[in-house]
Amino acid sequence: MSETLTIKDAKAIIENQIEELAKRNKEPEWVTKLRYKGLEAFETAPYSDPVLPNLLDFIAKAEEVPISEIRSLEDLPPEMKALLDRLGISEVEQKYIAGLAVQSDTGVIYNEFLKQWEKKGLIMTSMEEAVKRFPIVKEHFMKLFSPGENKLTAYHTAVWNGGVFLYVKEGLKVPFPLHLFFLIQESSLAQAPHIVILAEKNSEVHLIEGCTSPVLVKHSLHLDMTEAYLHEGASVKLSVLQNWPEYVHTRPMTRAKIGKNAQFINTTVGLGSGKSNIANPKYWVDEGGYVELNGILLGQKDFYVDLGGEMYLQGKGARGINASKAVIMDESTVITRGIIHAQAPKTKGHISCDALLMSDKAKMETYPGLVSRVDDAELSHEAAIGKIKEEELFYLMSRGLSEEEATQLIVRGFLEPLLKDIPMEFVVEIRKIIELAVSGGM
């Protein structure tokens, strides 16, 4: 799309997309009305992005997707199957045979699910299907966001495409992780999936998101929005594994309401050389609730990462941890921001940031924020930025390792403490990617 496109022209294009999406999805009237609210907000909503100055370069196409023709991973297009094989997804599916949804570009084209689990109270279905089948979706869809917050939220509201609805009924503890994978195969495309997670009282679930794309894709945008609602005593783990190639921009937006004594652990692993990754999640934590935000980053080439996060400890005894570890190579820039608001008695919060600089041109910035409105809150932060110590390399090399092997071992040991909630088959793949990056093989 031309960089000289006017807002008026953009609104006309977005309106056409809304009409195409409404027609294709046969969506309820309330969904289409909400899309138009996003369109109305788009013109005046604020926008500021240091590495993505022109949002209008990315258009979400309302293309037809042959859902009914895809019955197994073997039915996927060869290039997509190759990508999943490279990530080890086929092995994951064979091991868990539970829930796996694959979204290519703007539509969910593969969704495998055991029906007996739906009968037990576990629902995982495409968002287009969910808004038609389940009235409860309307009660939670776009309730943690406002279309007019900025142009990204307005644009997403107008043209969201794909995503899933995940529901876990009261007391159900899902014994295996569910999987959702996003693939971008087309250039100049905005993939804007919407995810709603609803965990009822005392339920447990783990959702793993994988994100990747062929290296040939240029200048595409992944603009996902996740809303999580945890009722009393619920436990939700959300693990996001990103391995985007260069020139893919990502703007994930995650927000969660964590009920009394509930627990939400959100772990993001960024391993690719994607052009930029900017996020600003928000969490509201009730009495006795707990939120943990983990970021594991491997910055390569001119990767630009800006990870934020705001926690509102609004219930007595609420707790929150914001931890990040980054290995920064080449000319990459990593920025971490974290703000913890203590708004109730006996709340506890901690922010930590550790970084290894692997190049003289690598850059790290950290901006912690601690805000307390009560006198008995316990808030703290720590940060450590440096390079691999020569004595560590010397010690390992004296034990027979080459310098490259010693460096790989140190980097792995530095990152792995935050990978505790990632299944081992993914940790193995993450180790391989780290080894390739450190050895210059990527």
N, C-alpha and C positions, 0 to 999 in steps of 0.2 A: 504494500500500500504506500502511496506517496506520502512523504513527510509533510507536504503542504496541505494535506486534507484538513478541511475546516471542521469545527465542532458540529455545525449544521449538517454537513455531509455525513459525518460519523454517526450522528443520531439517526439519519435516514437509513444508513446501512444496518445499524443495530436494530431499528424497528423492523426492518425486513427479516432479520435473523429471528426476532421474537415471533413473528408470524409463522416463519418456517418451523421453528421449534414447537410452537403450540399445535400446529397442524400435524407434524410428524408424530409427536408424542401423544396426541389426543388428551392433553393434560386438562385437569380441572380448571374452572374459571379463576379460582383464587390464585393459582400458580401464575397464570398469564397476567393477572392484575398486578401481582408482585413484580413480575418482570418489567412492566411499564413504570412502576415506581422507581426501579433502578434506572430506567431510561430517563425519567424526569430529573432524577438527581445527578445524572452524569454530566450535564452541562455546567452546573455551578459547583459541584463537589471539588474540594481541594485536591491537588496532586503535586507531589514532590518526590522525585526518585533520582538519585545521583548517577545511576548507570542505565536507566531505562527512560530517557527523556520523552519518548513518543510512544505512548500506549497504543496509539492508533495503527501502529505497524502490525498489530496482531489481531486477526479476525477469527472468531470461532465459527466454523462452518456447521450448518445443520444438515449434515449429510446422512443419507440412508445407511443403516447398519444392519446386515443380515443376521440378526440374533438367532433366529430359529435354525439356521444352517450350521451353527457351531455347537457340536455335541460333546467334544472332547478336545484335549490339547492337540491331538493329531490332526484336527480339522482346521487349526489356525493356519494363516498364511506362512509359508516357509521361513521368511525373514523374521517374522514375529516369534515363531517356534524356536528359531536359532537363538534369539535374544533370551528367551525364557530358559532354554537349555543352558546357556552360558551362566545364568544366575542360579542354576540348580533348582528351578521351580518344578520341573517334572518329578524330581526325587521328593520334593516337599509334598507334592500332591499325593504321590503314592504312599508316603508315610502317614499322612494325616487324613487324607480323603475326606475333608470336612467342608471348608468353604474357600473357594478361590474365585475371585472375580478379576477379569482382565479388561482394562479400558484402553482402547487404541484411539488416539486422537480425540474425537468428540463423542464416542459411544461405547458403552459396555457391550463387547461382542462375545464374551465367554463368561458364564457364571455357573459353576458346578456346585451343587449343594445336596447333602443327604436329607431327604424328606423327613426321615424319622426325627431329626433334630428340630425341624420346624414344628413338629407335633409336640415336642418337649418344651417349646417356648423360645427357641432361638431362630430369629429371622435375619437373613442377610440377602437383600435383593437390591436391584438397581433403583436409583432414586426416582427415575421416570416411572417405574412400576409402583414404587412405594407411595407416591403422592396420590395415586389412583386407588390403591387397595386399602391403605391404613389411615383412618381419620386422625390418629394420634400424631402423624407426621406434621399435619398442619399446625398443631399446638406447639411444635418445637422448631419448625423450619424458619430460619432467619430471625430467631428470637434473641440471639446473643450478638447480632450485628445490626447496624442501621445502614440502609442503602446509601445514605448521603454522607457517611463518614469520610470517604475519599473516592476518587475515581475508580480505584480498584474494586472496592466493595460495590459501587454502583454498577460497574461493568459486569462483575460476577453475578449480581442479582438479576441483571437483564438477560444474560446469555449463558447462565450455568448449563452445563451439559454433562451427563453421566454422574458418577459417584454412587454411593450405596447408602441404604438405611440398615443399621445394625441394631437389633432389639434383643435384649436378654431379660427373660421374665424373672420375677421374684424368686430368689433362692437357687436359681440355676447356676451351676459352676461349670463352665465349658472347659473340658480337660485338654483341649488342644488349641493352638493358635489358628485364627482365621487369616486369610491372605487376600490382599487387594493390590493389583499391580497396574501401574500407569505407563503406557508406552506412547511416545510421540514419534510419528513417522513422516510428518509433513511439515515443511518450512512455513514460516510466517503464520503460525497457527496458535490460537489461545485455547489451551485445554483447561476447562474451568469446572472440574467436578465438585459436587457438593455432598458432604458426608454428615450424617446425623447418627450419633451413637446414643442409645437410651438404655441404661443399665438400671433395672429395678432393684428394690431393696435386697441386700445380701447376695447379689449376683456377682459372677466373676467372668471376665473375658479378656482375651489378648488379641488385638488386631495388628497385623504386620502389613505395612504399605511398602511396596517396592516401586521405584521410579527409574526409568531408563529410556534410552532412545538410540537409534543407529547414529554413528558418528557423522554421517552425511547430512543430518538435519541441521539447518542453519537458522538462527534467530527465531526461535519459537518460545512460547511462554506457557508455563504451568502455573495456573492461578486457582489453587484448590482452597476450599473453605470447609473447616471441620467444626461441628458443634457437638459437644459431649455433655450429657446430663447424667449425673451419678446420684442415685437415691441413697438413702441411709444404708451404710455398711457395704455398699457396692465397691468392687475393685476392678479397675480398667487399666490395662496396659496398652499404650499406642506406640508402636515402634516403626519409625519411618526410615527406610534405607534408600538414599538417593545416590545414583551413579549416572548423573546427566553428563553428556559430552559438552564440549565447548560450544558456546553460542546459545545454549538453552538457559533462559532466565526463569527463576522460580520465585513465586510470591505466596508461600503458604500462609494461611490465616487460620489459627486454631484458638478456640475458646472453650472453656469448660466450667460448669457449675458442679462443685463437689459437695455433696450433702454431708449430713452428720455422720462422723466416723467412716466416711468413704475415702477411697484412695485412688489417685490418678497418677500414673507414671508415664511420662511422654519422653521418649528417647529418639533423637534424630541423629542419623549417621550420614554425613555428607562426604562422599569419596571421589566424586568425579571432578571434571574440570569445567563444569558449567559456568557460564559467564557471571552469573550473580545469583545470590540467594538471600532474600531479605524477608524477615518474619517478625511479627510482634504479637505473640500469643498473650491471652489474658485468662486468668483463673480466679474464680471466686470460691473460697473455702469456708465451709460452715464448721460448727462446733466439732472438735475432735478429728476433723478431716485432715488429709495429707496430700500434698502435690509435690511431685519431683520432676524437674525439667532437666534432662541430660542432653548435651550437645557434643558429638564426637566429629571432628572435622579434619579432613585432609585436603588442604588447599594446594592446587597445582596450577601452573601457568599463570594467567592473570586473573584467577578466580577472585571474586569479590563476595564476601559473606558478611551480612549484618544481621545478627540474631539477637532479638530482644526478648522481653518477657516480663509481664507484670502479674504479681500475685497479690490478691486481696485477702488477708487472713481476717475474716469478718466474724468468725465464731470462736468462742472460748476454747483455748487449747489447740487451735488450728496450727498446722506446721507446713513449711515449704522449703524446698531446696532447689537452687538453680546452679547447676554445675556444668562446666564446659572444659573440654580438652581439645587443643588444636595443634596439628603439625602443619606448619606453613612453609611452603616451598616456592621456588622460583620468584615471581613478582606478585604473589597472592597477597590479598589484604583480608584480614579477619577482624571484625568488630563485634564485641559482645556487650549487650546492655541487659541489665536486670534490675527491676525495682520490686521491692517487697514492702507492702503496706500492712503494718500491724494495727488492726482496728479493734481488737478485742483482748481481754485479759489472758495472760499466760500463753500467748502465741510465741512461736519460734520460727526464725527464718535464717537461711544462710546462703550466701552467694560465693561461688569459687570459680576461678578462671586460671587455667594453666596452659601455657603455649611453648612449643619448641620451634624455634626459628631455624630453618634449614638453609637459608640463603641470606646474603647481605641485603637483598632487595625485598625480602619478606617483611610484612608489616602487621603488627598486632595492636589493637586498641581495646580497652575495656572501660566500661562506665557503670559501676555498681551504684545502686540507690537504695537507701534504707530509710523508711518513713514510719515513725511510730506515733500513735495517738494515745497510747496507754503507758503507764509507768513501769509495768512489770513484763514487758515484751523482751525477748532475747533475740537480737538481730546482729549478724556478723557477716563479714566478707573477707576474702583473701584472694590474692592474685600472684602468679609467678610466671615470668616470661624470660626465656633464656635459650641457650644453645646446648647441644649435647656436650657434656664435659669430656675433655681429653682423657682424664684418668679412667672414666668408664669405658671408653673405647679401648684404651691400652690394656685394661684388665681383661676384657673379653678376648682381645686379640692375643693376649699372652696365654689364653686357654685354647688356642688353635683356630679361632674364628677369623675370617678375613674382615677387613674394614667394612665391606658392604654387609656381610652377615651380621656383624656386631651392631651396625647402625639399624638394620631391620629389627633385630631383637629388642633394642632400646626403644624404638618407636612403638613396636607392638606392646611392650610392657607399659609404656606411657599411656596408651589409649585404652587398653583392655579393661581396666577397672570399671568403666562406664558401660561395658557391653554385657553386663551380668544378666540382663533381661532378654538378650537376643539368642534365639535357638542356635545350637552348636553348628548346624549345617551352614548357617549364614555367617557365623563367626569365622569358619574355615575360608569362605569366599572373601570375607573382608581382609583376612590375613594375606591372602594371595594378592589382592589389589594393593595393599600397603607395601608388600615386598616388591611388586612391579614398579610402583611409584618411586620408592626409595632407590631402586637400582637403575632408574631412568628408563624403564621399559614401557612406560605409558605415554 
